[in-house]
Amino acid sequence: MDVQVEVLGELKELRSRLRNTVGSSVASTDGLLIAHDVSGVEPDMLAALSAAYLALGQQLAGALDRGTFRDTVTRAAHGHVGVYAAGQSALLTVLTGPDTNIGRLHLEARGSADRIGALVDAALTRLS
């Protein structure tokens, strides 16, 4: 099966498990869109911004000797943006509404990021 189709399936399952999800996307760590489940947001822009956010998080964690970047959540007036490392080569971004339970967001998104990371990393291994 095509990795993009499998990743999209995981994004749709995440939306069904996590109340208040507005959308989600998966991008490569260099900002190239792999799959998305968003509307009202330009998916390519979301992928590029998420990769920049990931890079900043990696630099911050590394500079402060906190280990490997895992995730970050930004709380804004109209909701949350969560960015999660997904394996070695990808990242998951989740957009939610303002009433989201952050613990539940982490629980669901981290599991999805692990599964998505395994799919993307396996696909890249097959290509190399």
LUMVEXLUM-428475 format. One record per atom (N, C-alpha, C, O): residue number from 1; residue in three letters; atom name; x negated, y, z. Coordinates in nm, 2 decimals, padded with zeros to 4 digits. Layout:
N
(r NUM ala CA (X Y Z))
...
This chain:
128
(r 1 met N (-00.08 -00.12 00.00))
(r 1 met CA (00.00 00.00 00.00))
(r 1 met C (-00.09 00.12 00.00))
(r 1 met O (-00.20 00.12 00.06))
(r 2 asp N (-00.04 00.23 -00.06))
(r 2 asp CA (-00.11 00.36 -00.07))
(r 2 asp C (-00.12 00.42 00.07))
(r 2 asp O (-00.02 00.43 00.14))
(r 3 val N (-00.24 00.47 00.11))
(r 3 val CA (-00.26 00.52 00.24))
(r 3 val C (-00.17 00.65 00.26))
(r 3 val O (-00.13 00.67 00.38))
(r 4 gln N (-00.15 00.72 00.16))
(r 4 gln CA (-00.07 00.84 00.17))
(r 4 gln C (00.08 00.80 00.21))
(r 4 gln O (00.14 00.87 00.30))
(r 5 val N (00.13 00.70 00.15))
(r 5 val CA (00.26 00.65 00.19))
(r 5 val C (00.27 00.60 00.33))
(r 5 val O (00.36 00.62 00.40))
(r 6 glu N (00.16 00.53 00.37))
(r 6 glu CA (00.16 00.47 00.51))
(r 6 glu C (00.15 00.59 00.61))
(r 6 glu O (00.22 00.59 00.72))
(r 7 val N (00.07 00.69 00.58))
(r 7 val CA (00.06 00.80 00.67))
(r 7 val C (00.19 00.88 00.68))
(r 7 val O (00.23 00.92 00.79))
(r 8 leu N (00.25 00.90 00.57))
(r 8 leu CA (00.38 00.97 00.57))
(r 8 leu C (00.48 00.89 00.65))
(r 8 leu O (00.56 00.95 00.72))
(r 9 gly N (00.48 00.76 00.64))
(r 9 gly CA (00.57 00.68 00.72))
(r 9 gly C (00.55 00.70 00.87))
(r 9 gly O (00.64 00.71 00.95))
(r 10 glu N (00.42 00.71 00.91))
(r 10 glu CA (00.38 00.74 01.05))
(r 10 glu C (00.43 00.88 01.09))
(r 10 glu O (00.48 00.89 01.20))
(r 11 leu N (00.42 00.98 01.00))
(r 11 leu CA (00.47 01.11 01.04))
(r 11 leu C (00.62 01.11 01.06))
(r 11 leu O (00.67 01.18 01.15))
(r 12 lys N (00.69 01.04 00.98))
(r 12 lys CA (00.84 01.03 00.99))
(r 12 lys C (00.88 00.96 01.12))
(r 12 lys O (00.97 00.99 01.19))
(r 13 glu N (00.80 00.85 01.16))
(r 13 glu CA (00.83 00.78 01.28))
(r 13 glu C (00.80 00.88 01.40))
(r 13 glu O (00.87 00.87 01.50))
(r 14 leu N (00.69 00.96 01.39))
(r 14 leu CA (00.66 01.05 01.50))
(r 14 leu C (00.78 01.15 01.52))
(r 14 leu O (00.81 01.18 01.63))
(r 15 arg N (00.83 01.20 01.41))
(r 15 arg CA (00.94 01.29 01.42))
(r 15 arg C (01.06 01.23 01.49))
(r 15 arg O (01.13 01.29 01.56))
(r 16 ser N (01.09 01.10 01.46))
(r 16 ser CA (01.20 01.03 01.52))
(r 16 ser C (01.18 01.01 01.67))
(r 16 ser O (01.27 01.00 01.75))
(r 17 arg N (01.05 00.99 01.71))
(r 17 arg CA (01.02 00.96 01.85))
(r 17 arg C (01.01 01.09 01.93))
(r 17 arg O (01.04 01.08 02.05))
(r 18 leu N (00.97 01.20 01.87))
(r 18 leu CA (00.94 01.32 01.95))
(r 18 leu C (01.04 01.43 01.92))
(r 18 leu O (01.05 01.49 01.82))
(r 19 arg N (01.13 01.45 02.02))
(r 19 arg CA (01.23 01.55 02.01))
(r 19 arg C (01.17 01.69 01.99))
(r 19 arg O (01.06 01.71 02.04))
(r 20 asn N (01.23 01.77 01.92))
(r 20 asn CA (01.19 01.91 01.89))
(r 20 asn C (01.08 01.92 01.79))
(r 20 asn O (01.02 02.03 01.77))
(r 21 thr N (01.04 01.81 01.72))
(r 21 thr CA (00.94 01.82 01.62))
(r 21 thr C (00.99 01.89 01.50))
(r 21 thr O (01.10 01.86 01.45))
(r 22 val N (00.92 02.00 01.46))
(r 22 val CA (00.96 02.08 01.34))
(r 22 val C (00.89 02.02 01.22))
(r 22 val O (00.95 02.03 01.11))
(r 23 gly N (00.77 01.97 01.23))
(r 23 gly CA (00.70 01.91 01.12))
(r 23 gly C (00.56 01.86 01.16))
(r 23 gly O (00.52 01.89 01.28))
(r 24 ser N (00.50 01.80 01.07))
(r 24 ser CA (00.36 01.75 01.10))
(r 24 ser C (00.29 01.73 00.97))
(r 24 ser O (00.35 01.72 00.86))
(r 25 ser N (00.16 01.73 00.98))
(r 25 ser CA (00.07 01.70 00.86))
(r 25 ser C (-00.05 01.63 00.90))
(r 25 ser O (-00.09 01.63 01.02))
(r 26 val N (-00.11 01.57 00.80))
(r 26 val CA (-00.24 01.50 00.82))
(r 26 val C (-00.33 01.56 00.71))
(r 26 val O (-00.30 01.56 00.59))
(r 27 ala N (-00.45 01.59 00.75))
(r 27 ala CA (-00.55 01.65 00.66))
(r 27 ala C (-00.69 01.58 00.68))
(r 27 ala O (-00.71 01.53 00.79))
(r 28 ser N (-00.77 01.59 00.59))
(r 28 ser CA (-00.91 01.55 00.61))
(r 28 ser C (-00.98 01.66 00.70))
(r 28 ser O (-00.92 01.77 00.71))
(r 29 thr N (-01.09 01.62 00.76))
(r 29 thr CA (-01.16 01.72 00.85))
(r 29 thr C (-01.21 01.84 00.77))
(r 29 thr O (-01.24 01.94 00.83))
(r 30 asp N (-01.22 01.83 00.64))
(r 30 asp CA (-01.26 01.95 00.56))
(r 30 asp C (-01.14 02.02 00.50))
(r 30 asp O (-01.16 02.11 00.42))
(r 31 gly N (-01.02 01.99 00.55))
(r 31 gly CA (-00.90 02.07 00.52))
(r 31 gly C (-00.82 02.03 00.40))
(r 31 gly O (-00.73 02.11 00.35))
(r 32 leu N (-00.85 01.92 00.34))
(r 32 leu CA (-00.77 01.87 00.23))
(r 32 leu C (-00.64 01.79 00.28))
(r 32 leu O (-00.65 01.70 00.36))
(r 33 leu N (-00.53 01.83 00.23))
(r 33 leu CA (-00.40 01.77 00.27))
(r 33 leu C (-00.40 01.62 00.22))
(r 33 leu O (-00.43 01.59 00.11))
(r 34 ile N (-00.36 01.54 00.32))
(r 34 ile CA (-00.34 01.40 00.29))
(r 34 ile C (-00.19 01.36 00.28))
(r 34 ile O (-00.15 01.30 00.18))
(r 35 ala N (-00.11 01.41 00.37))
(r 35 ala CA (00.04 01.39 00.37))
(r 35 ala C (00.10 01.49 00.47))
(r 35 ala O (00.03 01.54 00.56))
(r 36 his N (00.23 01.52 00.44))
(r 36 his CA (00.29 01.62 00.53))
(r 36 his C (00.44 01.59 00.54))
(r 36 his O (00.50 01.52 00.45))
(r 37 asp N (00.50 01.63 00.65))
(r 37 asp CA (00.64 01.63 00.68))
(r 37 asp C (00.68 01.76 00.73))
(r 37 asp O (00.73 01.77 00.84))
(r 38 val N (00.66 01.87 00.65))
(r 38 val CA (00.69 02.00 00.69))
(r 38 val C (00.78 02.07 00.59))
(r 38 val O (00.77 02.04 00.47))
(r 39 ser N (00.86 02.17 00.63))
(r 39 ser CA (00.93 02.26 00.54))
(r 39 ser C (00.92 02.40 00.60))
(r 39 ser O (00.91 02.41 00.72))
(r 40 gly N (00.92 02.49 00.51))
(r 40 gly CA (00.91 02.63 00.56))
(r 40 gly C (00.77 02.68 00.59))
(r 40 gly O (00.75 02.79 00.63))
(r 41 val N (00.67 02.59 00.57))
(r 41 val CA (00.53 02.61 00.59))
(r 41 val C (00.46 02.56 00.47))
(r 41 val O (00.49 02.45 00.42))
(r 42 glu N (00.36 02.64 00.42))
(r 42 glu CA (00.28 02.59 00.31))
(r 42 glu C (00.19 02.48 00.36))
(r 42 glu O (00.10 02.51 00.44))
(r 43 pro N (00.20 02.35 00.32))
(r 43 pro CA (00.13 02.24 00.37))
(r 43 pro C (-00.02 02.25 00.35))
(r 43 pro O (-00.10 02.21 00.43))
(r 44 asp N (-00.07 02.31 00.23))
(r 44 asp CA (-00.21 02.32 00.21))
(r 44 asp C (-00.27 02.42 00.30))
(r 44 asp O (-00.38 02.41 00.35))
(r 45 met N (-00.20 02.53 00.33))
(r 45 met CA (-00.25 02.63 00.43))
(r 45 met C (-00.26 02.57 00.57))
(r 45 met O (-00.35 02.59 00.64))
(r 46 leu N (-00.15 02.49 00.60))
(r 46 leu CA (-00.16 02.43 00.73))
(r 46 leu C (-00.27 02.33 00.75))
(r 46 leu O (-00.34 02.33 00.85))
(r 47 ala N (-00.31 02.26 00.64))
(r 47 ala CA (-00.42 02.17 00.64))
(r 47 ala C (-00.55 02.25 00.66))
(r 47 ala O (-00.64 02.21 00.74))
(r 48 ala N (-00.57 02.35 00.59))
(r 48 ala CA (-00.69 02.43 00.60))
(r 48 ala C (-00.71 02.50 00.73))
(r 48 ala O (-00.81 02.50 00.79))
(r 49 leu N (-00.60 02.56 00.78))
(r 49 leu CA (-00.60 02.62 00.92))
(r 49 leu C (-00.63 02.52 01.03))
(r 49 leu O (-00.70 02.54 01.12))
(r 50 ser N (-00.57 02.40 01.01))
(r 50 ser CA (-00.59 02.29 01.11))
(r 50 ser C (-00.73 02.25 01.11))
(r 50 ser O (-00.79 02.22 01.22))
(r 51 ala N (-00.80 02.24 01.00))
(r 51 ala CA (-00.94 02.20 00.99))
(r 51 ala C (-01.03 02.30 01.05))
(r 51 ala O (-01.12 02.27 01.12))
(r 52 ala N (-00.99 02.43 01.03))
(r 52 ala CA (-01.07 02.54 01.10))
(r 52 ala C (-01.05 02.53 01.25))
(r 52 ala O (-01.15 02.55 01.32))
(r 53 tyr N (-00.93 02.50 01.29))
(r 53 tyr CA (-00.91 02.49 01.44))
(r 53 tyr C (-00.98 02.37 01.50))
(r 53 tyr O (-01.04 02.38 01.61))
(r 54 leu N (-00.99 02.26 01.42))
(r 54 leu CA (-01.06 02.14 01.47))
(r 54 leu C (-01.21 02.17 01.48))
(r 54 leu O (-01.27 02.14 01.58))
(r 55 ala N (-01.26 02.24 01.38))
(r 55 ala CA (-01.41 02.28 01.38))
(r 55 ala C (-01.44 02.37 01.50))
(r 55 ala O (-01.54 02.35 01.57))
(r 56 leu N (-01.35 02.46 01.53))
(r 56 leu CA (-01.37 02.55 01.65))
(r 56 leu C (-01.37 02.47 01.78))
(r 56 leu O (-01.45 02.48 01.87))
(r 57 gly N (-01.27 02.38 01.79))
(r 57 gly CA (-01.26 02.29 01.91))
(r 57 gly C (-01.38 02.20 01.92))
(r 57 gly O (-01.43 02.18 02.04))
(r 58 gln N (-01.43 02.15 01.81))
(r 58 gln CA (-01.55 02.07 01.82))
(r 58 gln C (-01.67 02.15 01.87))
(r 58 gln O (-01.75 02.10 01.95))
(r 59 gln N (-01.69 02.27 01.82))
(r 59 gln CA (-01.80 02.36 01.86))
(r 59 gln C (-01.78 02.39 02.01))
(r 59 gln O (-01.88 02.39 02.08))
(r 60 leu N (-01.67 02.43 02.05))
(r 60 leu CA (-01.64 02.46 02.19))
(r 60 leu C (-01.68 02.34 02.28))
(r 60 leu O (-01.75 02.36 02.38))
(r 61 ala N (-01.62 02.23 02.25))
(r 61 ala CA (-01.64 02.11 02.33))
(r 61 ala C (-01.79 02.07 02.33))
(r 61 ala O (-01.85 02.04 02.44))
(r 62 gly N (-01.86 02.08 02.22))
(r 62 gly CA (-02.00 02.05 02.21))
(r 62 gly C (-02.09 02.15 02.29))
(r 62 gly O (-02.18 02.11 02.36))
(r 63 ala N (-02.06 02.27 02.27))
(r 63 ala CA (-02.14 02.38 02.33))
(r 63 ala C (-02.13 02.37 02.48))
(r 63 ala O (-02.22 02.41 02.55))
(r 64 leu N (-02.02 02.33 02.53))
(r 64 leu CA (-02.00 02.32 02.68))
(r 64 leu C (-02.02 02.18 02.73))
(r 64 leu O (-01.99 02.15 02.85))
(r 65 asp N (-02.08 02.09 02.65))
(r 65 asp CA (-02.11 01.96 02.69))
(r 65 asp C (-01.99 01.88 02.75))
(r 65 asp O (-02.00 01.82 02.85))
(r 66 arg N (-01.88 01.89 02.68))
(r 66 arg CA (-01.75 01.83 02.72))
(r 66 arg C (-01.73 01.70 02.64))
(r 66 arg O (-01.62 01.63 02.66))
(r 67 gly N (-01.81 01.66 02.55))
(r 67 gly CA (-01.79 01.54 02.47))
(r 67 gly C (-01.72 01.56 02.34))
(r 67 gly O (-01.72 01.68 02.29))
(r 68 thr N (-01.67 01.46 02.28))
(r 68 thr CA (-01.61 01.46 02.15))
(r 68 thr C (-01.47 01.53 02.16))
(r 68 thr O (-01.39 01.49 02.25))
(r 69 phe N (-01.44 01.61 02.07))
(r 69 phe CA (-01.31 01.68 02.06))
(r 69 phe C (-01.20 01.57 02.04))
(r 69 phe O (-01.22 01.48 01.96))
(r 70 arg N (-01.10 01.58 02.12))
(r 70 arg CA (-00.98 01.49 02.10))
(r 70 arg C (-00.86 01.57 02.05))
(r 70 arg O (-00.79 01.52 01.96))
(r 71 asp N (-00.82 01.68 02.12))
(r 71 asp CA (-00.70 01.75 02.08))
(r 71 asp C (-00.69 01.88 02.15))
(r 71 asp O (-00.77 01.91 02.24))
(r 72 thr N (-00.60 01.96 02.10))
(r 72 thr CA (-00.57 02.09 02.16))
(r 72 thr C (-00.43 02.13 02.12))
(r 72 thr O (-00.38 02.09 02.02))
(r 73 val N (-00.36 02.20 02.21))
(r 73 val CA (-00.23 02.25 02.19))
(r 73 val C (-00.22 02.40 02.21))
(r 73 val O (-00.27 02.45 02.31))
(r 74 thr N (-00.16 02.47 02.12))
(r 74 thr CA (-00.14 02.61 02.13))
(r 74 thr C (00.01 02.64 02.16))
(r 74 thr O (00.09 02.59 02.09))
(r 75 arg N (00.04 02.71 02.27))
(r 75 arg CA (00.17 02.75 02.30))
(r 75 arg C (00.20 02.89 02.25))
(r 75 arg O (00.12 02.98 02.28))
(r 76 ala N (00.30 02.90 02.17))
(r 76 ala CA (00.34 03.03 02.11))
(r 76 ala C (00.48 03.06 02.15))
(r 76 ala O (00.55 02.98 02.20))
(r 77 ala N (00.53 03.18 02.11))
(r 77 ala CA (00.66 03.23 02.15))
(r 77 ala C (00.77 03.14 02.09))
(r 77 ala O (00.87 03.12 02.15))
(r 78 his N (00.75 03.08 01.97))
(r 78 his CA (00.85 03.00 01.91))
(r 78 his C (00.82 02.85 01.90))
(r 78 his O (00.88 02.78 01.83))
(r 79 gly N (00.72 02.81 01.98))
(r 79 gly CA (00.69 02.66 01.98))
(r 79 gly C (00.54 02.63 02.00))
(r 79 gly O (00.47 02.72 02.04))
(r 80 his N (00.51 02.51 01.97))
(r 80 his CA (00.37 02.46 01.99))
(r 80 his C (00.31 02.41 01.87))
(r 80 his O (00.38 02.37 01.77))
(r 81 val N (00.18 02.42 01.86))
(r 81 val CA (00.10 02.36 01.75))
(r 81 val C (00.00 02.27 01.82))
(r 81 val O (-00.09 02.32 01.89))
(r 82 gly N (00.00 02.14 01.79))
(r 82 gly CA (-00.09 02.05 01.84))
(r 82 gly C (-00.18 02.00 01.73))
(r 82 gly O (-00.13 01.96 01.62))
(r 83 val N (-00.31 02.00 01.76))
(r 83 val CA (-00.41 01.94 01.66))
(r 83 val C (-00.48 01.83 01.73))
(r 83 val O (-00.54 01.85 01.84))
(r 84 tyr N (-00.48 01.71 01.66))
(r 84 tyr CA (-00.53 01.59 01.72))
(r 84 tyr C (-00.63 01.53 01.63))
(r 84 tyr O (-00.60 01.51 01.51))
(r 85 ala N (-00.75 01.49 01.68))
(r 85 ala CA (-00.85 01.42 01.59))
(r 85 ala C (-00.78 01.28 01.56))
(r 85 ala O (-00.72 01.22 01.64))
(r 86 ala N (-00.80 01.24 01.43))
(r 86 ala CA (-00.74 01.11 01.39))
(r 86 ala C (-00.85 01.03 01.32))
(r 86 ala O (-00.88 01.05 01.20))
(r 87 gly N (-00.92 00.95 01.40))
(r 87 gly CA (-01.03 00.88 01.35))
(r 87 gly C (-01.15 00.97 01.32))
(r 87 gly O (-01.16 01.08 01.38))
(r 88 gln N (-01.24 00.93 01.23))
(r 88 gln CA (-01.36 01.00 01.20))
(r 88 gln C (-01.34 01.11 01.09))
(r 88 gln O (-01.42 01.20 01.08))
(r 89 ser N (-01.23 01.09 01.01))
(r 89 ser CA (-01.22 01.17 00.89))
(r 89 ser C (-01.09 01.25 00.87))
(r 89 ser O (-01.08 01.32 00.77))
(r 90 ala N (-01.01 01.25 00.97))
(r 90 ala CA (-00.88 01.32 00.95))
(r 90 ala C (-00.83 01.38 01.08))
(r 90 ala O (-00.89 01.37 01.19))
(r 91 leu N (-00.73 01.46 01.07))
(r 91 leu CA (-00.66 01.53 01.18))
(r 91 leu C (-00.51 01.53 01.16))
(r 91 leu O (-00.46 01.54 01.05))
(r 92 leu N (-00.44 01.52 01.27))
(r 92 leu CA (-00.30 01.53 01.28))
(r 92 leu C (-00.26 01.66 01.34))
(r 92 leu O (-00.31 01.70 01.44))
(r 93 thr N (-00.17 01.74 01.27))
(r 93 thr CA (-00.12 01.86 01.33))
(r 93 thr C (00.03 01.84 01.35))
(r 93 thr O (00.10 01.79 01.25))
(r 94 val N (00.08 01.88 01.46))
(r 94 val CA (00.22 01.86 01.50))
(r 94 val C (00.28 02.00 01.54))
(r 94 val O (00.23 02.06 01.62))
(r 95 leu N (00.39 02.04 01.47))
(r 95 leu CA (00.46 02.16 01.51))
(r 95 leu C (00.59 02.13 01.58))
(r 95 leu O (00.66 02.04 01.53))
(r 96 thr N (00.61 02.19 01.70))
(r 96 thr CA (00.73 02.16 01.78))
(r 96 thr C (00.80 02.29 01.82))
(r 96 thr O (00.74 02.40 01.81))
(r 97 gly N (00.92 02.27 01.87))
(r 97 gly CA (00.99 02.39 01.92))
(r 97 gly C (00.94 02.42 02.06))
(r 97 gly O (00.86 02.35 02.12))
(r 98 pro N (01.00 02.53 02.11))
(r 98 pro CA (00.95 02.58 02.24))
(r 98 pro C (00.99 02.50 02.36))
(r 98 pro O (00.92 02.51 02.47))
(r 99 asp N (01.09 02.41 02.35))
(r 99 asp CA (01.13 02.33 02.47))
(r 99 asp C (01.07 02.20 02.47))
(r 99 asp O (01.11 02.11 02.54))
(r 100 thr N (00.96 02.18 02.40))
(r 100 thr CA (00.89 02.05 02.39))
(r 100 thr C (00.82 02.01 02.52))
(r 100 thr O (00.76 02.10 02.59))
(r 101 asn N (00.84 01.89 02.57))
(r 101 asn CA (00.77 01.84 02.68))
(r 101 asn C (00.62 01.81 02.63))
(r 101 asn O (00.60 01.72 02.55))
(r 102 ile N (00.52 01.88 02.69))
(r 102 ile CA (00.39 01.87 02.64))
(r 102 ile C (00.33 01.73 02.67))
(r 102 ile O (00.25 01.68 02.59))
(r 103 gly N (00.37 01.67 02.78))
(r 103 gly CA (00.32 01.54 02.82))
(r 103 gly C (00.37 01.44 02.71))
(r 103 gly O (00.29 01.35 02.67))
(r 104 arg N (00.49 01.45 02.67))
(r 104 arg CA (00.55 01.36 02.57))
(r 104 arg C (00.49 01.39 02.43))
(r 104 arg O (00.46 01.29 02.36))
(r 105 leu N (00.46 01.52 02.40))
(r 105 leu CA (00.39 01.55 02.28))
(r 105 leu C (00.25 01.48 02.27))
(r 105 leu O (00.22 01.41 02.17))
(r 106 his N (00.18 01.49 02.38))
(r 106 his CA (00.05 01.42 02.39))
(r 106 his C (00.06 01.27 02.37))
(r 106 his O (-00.01 01.21 02.30))
(r 107 leu N (00.15 01.21 02.44))
(r 107 leu CA (00.17 01.07 02.44))
(r 107 leu C (00.20 01.02 02.30))
(r 107 leu O (00.14 00.93 02.25))
(r 108 glu N (00.30 01.08 02.23))
(r 108 glu CA (00.34 01.04 02.10))
(r 108 glu C (00.23 01.07 01.99))
(r 108 glu O (00.20 00.99 01.91))
(r 109 ala N (00.18 01.20 02.00))
(r 109 ala CA (00.09 01.24 01.90))
(r 109 ala C (-00.05 01.16 01.91))
(r 109 ala O (-00.10 01.13 01.80))
(r 110 arg N (-00.09 01.14 02.02))
(r 110 arg CA (-00.22 01.07 02.04))
(r 110 arg C (-00.21 00.93 01.98))
(r 110 arg O (-00.30 00.88 01.92))
(r 111 gly N (-00.10 00.86 02.01))
(r 111 gly CA (-00.08 00.73 01.95))
(r 111 gly C (-00.07 00.73 01.80))
(r 111 gly O (-00.13 00.65 01.73))
(r 112 ser N (00.00 00.83 01.75))
(r 112 ser CA (00.01 00.84 01.60))
(r 112 ser C (-00.12 00.88 01.54))
(r 112 ser O (-00.16 00.82 01.44))
(r 113 ala N (-00.20 00.97 01.61))
(r 113 ala CA (-00.33 01.00 01.56))
(r 113 ala C (-00.42 00.88 01.55))
(r 113 ala O (-00.50 00.87 01.46))
(r 114 asp N (-00.42 00.79 01.65))
(r 114 asp CA (-00.50 00.67 01.65))
(r 114 asp C (-00.46 00.58 01.53))
(r 114 asp O (-00.55 00.53 01.46))
(r 115 arg N (-00.33 00.56 01.51))
(r 115 arg CA (-00.29 00.48 01.40))
(r 115 arg C (-00.33 00.54 01.26))
(r 115 arg O (-00.37 00.47 01.17))
(r 116 ile N (-00.30 00.67 01.25))
(r 116 ile CA (-00.34 00.74 01.13))
(r 116 ile C (-00.49 00.74 01.10))
(r 116 ile O (-00.53 00.72 00.99))
(r 117 gly N (-00.56 00.76 01.20))
(r 117 gly CA (-00.71 00.76 01.19))
(r 117 gly C (-00.76 00.62 01.14))
(r 117 gly O (-00.84 00.62 01.05))
(r 118 ala N (-00.70 00.52 01.19))
(r 118 ala CA (-00.74 00.38 01.15))
(r 118 ala C (-00.70 00.36 01.00))
(r 118 ala O (-00.78 00.30 00.93))
(r 119 leu N (-00.59 00.41 00.96))
(r 119 leu CA (-00.55 00.40 00.82))
(r 119 leu C (-00.64 00.48 00.72))
(r 119 leu O (-00.69 00.42 00.62))
(r 120 val N (-00.67 00.60 00.76))
(r 120 val CA (-00.75 00.69 00.67))
(r 120 val C (-00.90 00.63 00.67))
(r 120 val O (-00.96 00.63 00.56))
(r 121 asp N (-00.95 00.60 00.79))
(r 121 asp CA (-01.09 00.55 00.79))
(r 121 asp C (-01.10 00.42 00.71))
(r 121 asp O (-01.20 00.40 00.64))
(r 122 ala N (-01.00 00.33 00.72))
(r 122 ala CA (-01.01 00.20 00.65))
(r 122 ala C (-01.00 00.23 00.50))
(r 122 ala O (-01.07 00.17 00.42))
(r 123 ala N (-00.92 00.33 00.46))
(r 123 ala CA (-00.91 00.36 00.31))
(r 123 ala C (-01.04 00.42 00.26))
(r 123 ala O (-01.08 00.38 00.15))
(r 124 leu N (-01.10 00.50 00.34))
(r 124 leu CA (-01.23 00.56 00.30))
(r 124 leu C (-01.34 00.45 00.30))
(r 124 leu O (-01.43 00.46 00.21))
(r 125 thr N (-01.34 00.36 00.38))
(r 125 thr CA (-01.44 00.25 00.39))
(r 125 thr C (-01.42 00.16 00.26))
(r 125 thr O (-01.52 00.12 00.20))
(r 126 arg N (-01.30 00.14 00.22))
(r 126 arg CA (-01.27 00.06 00.09))
(r 126 arg C (-01.32 00.13 -00.03))
(r 126 arg O (-01.37 00.07 -00.12))
(r 127 leu N (-01.32 00.27 -00.03))
(r 127 leu CA (-01.37 00.35 -00.14))
(r 127 leu C (-01.52 00.36 -00.15))
(r 127 leu O (-01.57 00.38 -00.26))
(r 128 ser N (-01.58 00.34 -00.04))
(r 128 ser CA (-01.73 00.36 -00.04))
(r 128 ser C (-01.80 00.23 -00.06))
(r 128 ser O (-01.93 00.22 -00.07))
